[in-house]
Amino acid sequence: MVPKHISDEISKYIRNVLWNEGRGNNNRFHLIRWETVKRPMVEGGLQVRDPGLANVALGCKLLWQFCEAPNHLVSKILKEKYFKNRSIMSCKTEKHPKGTQAWKLCVKGIEFFRSELYRIPGNEKNTNLWKDRVMGHQPLKQKAEIVEIRAWLLARGIKKIEDITEWDNKGNWLRWKWPRIPEQLKNQFVVLNDEIVDFTPIHIDEEDTWG
């Protein structure tokens, strides 16, 4: 992991080479924004790698390992030490985290990782209907237009997608099973049904995965 002051210094040298030909002439104007220079060439940039973002990328790679390989030795050690009784997704971001270099990388990447990670349906037993991103959709708890139907369903114990799932005798998804919806909430219920069209589970024996 590269400390921030060092990554900033590296970025400074890269900009110096680009605009001042490496001669330390600080009087030249930077004709293009640094953010534009870092973009891929197909987007009009020079595809210059940002040392600071490299830290975030490495942190996200470690976080992905928690999701895909929870039994890996590194995953087990970090979980036991830093988030034993909670999910990695519930960990708080810190400006100056304490711990090993591997954990500091995780903390650097967790905000971006949390915003991009989503559930891919399997049997939906571990997928929260309201809090999880499913198939790239934003969490349903953020949808103001279904706030009343959400509260009504939560009061009836509907938290996970499996709570509204009905299977056939072969373990295939059959349909959504909802409690009787009050008349005054039916408009919001229609919106909710449209929102979960991509949430359909695959099979009762198929585990959920991450994307």
Phi, psi and omega per residue, in radians:
M1 nan 2.313 3.125
V2 -1.644 2.142 3.089
P3 -1.015 2.684 -3.043
K4 -1.042 -0.743 -3.095
H5 -1.136 -0.513 3.105
I6 -1.340 -0.748 3.116
S7 -1.100 -0.630 3.081
D8 -1.136 -0.665 3.140
E9 -1.185 -0.695 3.109
I10 -1.100 -0.772 3.104
S11 -1.053 -0.654 3.130
K12 -1.101 -0.755 3.133
Y13 -1.139 -0.672 3.116
I14 -1.099 -0.772 3.115
R15 -1.126 -0.616 3.131
N16 -1.122 -0.720 3.109
V17 -1.162 -0.704 -3.079
L18 -1.177 -0.820 -3.007
W19 -1.728 -0.481 -3.057
N20 -2.011 0.202 3.128
E21 0.998 0.454 3.083
G22 1.289 0.205 -3.057
R23 -1.696 0.012 3.125
G24 1.310 0.305 3.105
N25 -1.437 1.772 -3.028
N26 -1.537 0.106 -3.087
N27 -1.547 -0.109 -3.128
R28 -1.424 2.508 3.097
F29 -1.338 2.534 2.995
H30 -1.499 1.871 -2.978
L31 -1.316 -0.368 -3.120
I32 -2.293 2.471 3.138
R33 -1.067 2.509 3.137
W34 -1.033 -0.645 3.124
E35 -1.096 -0.592 3.105
T36 -1.253 -0.708 3.139
V37 -1.045 -0.618 -3.070
K38 -1.327 -0.238 -3.096
R39 -1.156 2.767 3.042
P40 -1.060 2.724 -3.118
M41 -1.052 -0.609 -3.137
V42 -1.156 -0.298 3.119
E43 -1.831 0.233 3.065
G44 1.597 0.154 3.120
G45 -1.784 -2.981 3.106
L46 -1.883 0.060 3.097
Q47 1.027 0.710 3.092
V48 -1.398 2.263 -3.094
R49 -1.343 2.289 3.121
D50 -1.545 2.033 -3.129
P51 -1.013 -0.610 3.134
G52 -1.157 -0.736 3.125
L53 -1.216 -0.428 3.085
A54 -1.094 -0.635 3.061
N55 -1.092 -0.779 3.130
V56 -1.082 -0.753 -3.127
A57 -1.088 -0.736 3.132
L58 -1.160 -0.673 3.081
G59 -1.095 -0.728 3.111
C60 -1.130 -0.589 3.107
K61 -1.124 -0.707 3.090
L62 -1.169 -0.715 3.124
L63 -1.121 -0.660 3.102
W64 -1.080 -0.591 3.117
Q65 -1.119 -0.611 3.085
F66 -1.047 -0.664 -3.097
C67 -1.351 -0.742 -3.030
E68 -1.560 -0.506 -3.098
A69 -2.390 1.174 -3.104
P70 -1.128 -0.331 3.140
N71 -1.623 0.023 3.062
H72 -1.121 2.570 -3.062
L73 -1.007 -0.757 -3.136
V74 -1.107 -0.746 3.123
S75 -1.062 -0.764 -3.114
K76 -1.132 -0.749 -3.099
I77 -1.143 -0.824 -3.113
L78 -1.171 -0.657 3.121
K79 -1.133 -0.776 -3.137
E80 -1.082 -0.617 -3.040
K81 -1.501 -0.632 -2.929
Y82 -2.051 -0.456 3.139
F83 -2.600 0.993 -2.996
K84 -1.009 -0.800 -3.032
N85 -1.931 0.472 3.127
R86 -2.593 3.000 -3.139
S87 -1.463 2.613 3.071
I88 -1.048 -0.512 -3.107
M89 -1.249 -0.308 -3.128
S90 -1.650 -0.031 -3.130
C91 -1.203 2.501 -3.110
K92 -1.499 2.562 3.055
T93 -1.424 2.516 -3.135
E94 -2.304 2.487 3.134
K95 -1.206 -0.711 3.129
H96 -2.233 1.337 -3.094
P97 -1.174 2.591 3.082
K98 -1.797 2.576 3.108
G99 2.345 -2.869 -3.122
T100 -1.244 2.875 3.094
Q101 -1.073 -0.639 3.123
A102 -1.088 -0.737 3.138
W103 -1.203 -0.663 3.101
K104 -1.083 -0.653 3.069
L105 -1.110 -0.726 3.118
C106 -1.041 -0.777 -3.117
V107 -1.134 -0.637 3.109
K108 -1.105 -0.623 -3.046
G109 -1.637 -0.158 -2.924
I110 -1.182 -0.604 -3.114
E111 -1.148 -0.811 3.099
F112 -1.154 -0.749 -3.111
F113 -1.053 -0.764 -3.120
R114 -1.131 -0.592 -3.103
S115 -1.332 -0.366 -3.065
E116 -1.872 -0.396 -3.077
L117 -1.253 2.466 3.099
Y118 -2.535 2.818 3.137
R119 -1.546 2.448 2.996
I120 -1.881 2.159 -3.019
P121 -1.042 2.397 2.956
G122 -2.192 -1.615 2.992
N123 -1.879 -0.042 3.061
E124 1.111 0.323 -3.119
K125 -1.245 -0.411 -3.110
N126 -1.970 0.267 -3.091
T127 -1.888 2.131 3.123
N128 -1.391 2.201 -3.095
L129 -1.056 -0.587 -2.994
W130 -1.780 -0.560 -2.994
K131 -1.721 -0.504 -3.048
D132 -1.483 2.578 2.947
R133 -1.437 2.240 -3.125
V134 -2.098 2.205 3.123
M135 0.895 0.675 3.066
G136 1.485 -0.109 3.132
H137 -1.331 2.608 3.043
Q138 -1.187 2.640 3.132
P139 -0.969 2.448 -3.106
L140 -1.131 -0.405 3.137
K141 -1.155 -0.258 3.125
Q142 -1.538 -0.095 -3.088
K143 -1.530 1.867 -3.097
A144 -1.158 -0.469 -3.067
E145 -1.304 -0.136 3.122
I146 -2.158 0.368 -3.023
V147 -1.109 -0.625 -3.100
E148 -1.313 -0.725 3.119
I149 -1.195 -0.564 3.087
R150 -1.122 -0.828 3.131
A151 -1.081 -0.687 -3.129
W152 -1.142 -0.744 -3.141
L153 -1.247 -0.662 3.092
L154 -1.083 -0.649 3.120
A155 -1.121 -0.361 3.113
R156 -1.770 0.287 3.011
G157 1.433 0.223 -3.130
I158 -1.572 1.792 -3.094
K159 -2.094 -0.745 -3.128
K160 -1.771 2.795 -3.140
I161 -1.148 -0.531 3.111
E162 -1.103 -0.365 3.137
D163 -1.205 -0.313 3.141
I164 -2.061 0.283 -3.061
T165 -1.797 2.356 3.047
E166 -2.075 2.295 -3.090
W167 -1.889 2.702 3.001
D168 -1.507 -3.084 -3.050
N169 -1.281 -0.098 3.090
K170 -1.818 0.055 3.109
G171 1.528 0.164 3.084
N172 -1.555 2.649 3.128
W173 -1.125 2.337 -3.109
L174 -1.856 -0.954 -3.128
R175 -2.945 2.966 2.972
W176 -1.396 2.443 3.078
K177 -2.020 2.000 -3.097
W178 -1.983 2.624 2.970
P179 -1.212 2.943 3.127
R180 -1.134 2.097 -3.044
I181 -1.527 2.274 3.097
P182 -1.069 2.610 -3.087
E183 -0.990 -0.719 -3.079
Q184 -1.216 -0.208 -3.137
L185 -1.878 0.065 -3.026
K186 -1.175 -0.573 3.094
N187 -1.131 -0.749 3.087
Q188 -1.180 -0.572 3.114
F189 -1.125 -0.653 3.084
V190 -1.091 -0.751 3.107
V191 -1.091 -0.757 3.126
L192 -1.064 -0.761 3.118
N193 -1.071 -0.654 3.101
D194 -1.178 -0.600 -3.102
E195 -1.205 -0.547 -3.031
I196 -1.751 0.325 -3.106
V197 -1.073 -0.490 3.131
D198 -1.641 0.080 -3.063
F199 -1.567 0.034 -3.006
T200 -1.000 2.177 3.104
P201 -1.154 2.872 -3.106
I202 -1.672 -1.060 -3.071
H203 -2.730 2.629 -3.069
I204 -1.127 -0.414 3.126
D205 -1.700 0.009 -3.116
E206 -1.623 2.098 -3.117
E207 -1.342 2.614 3.033
D208 -1.152 2.610 3.086
T209 -2.217 3.086 -3.138
W210 -1.925 2.576 3.067
G211 -2.339 nan nan
